[in-house]
Amino acid sequence: MTRHLTTLAALISGIVGRKSTQWPNVAANIPDGTTPESRVKRFARWLKTDPSTDEASCVPYAEIVLWHVALQTRVLVMDGRVVGRGCVALRLHVVDPGRALPLVWQVRQGKQGHCPAARHIALVTQVHKLIPPGAQVVLLGDGACDGTTLQQTVQEYRWSYGVRTGSNFTVAWDGDSLRCATVGACLKPGTLVAFKDARVTDEAYGPILLLGCWAQG
């Protein structure tokens, strides 16, 4: 186990030091008295026999971070990013002053774009198990996180949330039905429009608070 952790630490420090995930570059940044070629072979063996799991390698640290993060209200941010060669990582972070600390993530093959809602819900569910009882949580996300099934899951956890949404959404409010694009076309710089108890999509999900704004400048 000690050798396993030593190899893992060498990989992490080499990746950070060289800002590269190519094994020859990583190996060249690890001064352990062996040749770069032998380090590359060691990394390859480690990758084939890696015994680590999410429960053993990630969850304990994520749980400690969530218990000790210096915020009364825990702010979580979900985003997607292109990683590696032809892959996308969906990540969930906790915000600490000046930085976002990754808690959980999933990687899949594909280009940048919306992930299935089930992947968003899986990450949120995993983090929910680590949140201290009674903690206040706010989830923030971009337009890829506006699915109503995700919103319903977050509400069941009694979290607050704020996500961007597409202009193609249908909005039912005060007896009228309109599209977000119509609301956006009526906005002027520096204005904010609030629709309380609105319902969105053809399924009339809600009630939610829908905000339309155009930032000044």
ABEGO torsion letter per residue (X at the ends): XAAAAAAAAAAAAAAAAAGBABAAAAAAABBAGBBAAAAAAAAAAAAAABABBAAAAAAAAAAAAAAABBBABBBBBBBBBBBEBGBBBBBBBBBBBGBBBBABBBBBBEBBEBBBAAAAAAAAAAAAAABBBGBBBBBBBBAAAABAAAAAAAAAAGBBBBBBBBAABBBBBGGBBBBAAAAAAABBBGBBBBBBGBBBEAAGBOBBBBBBBBBBX
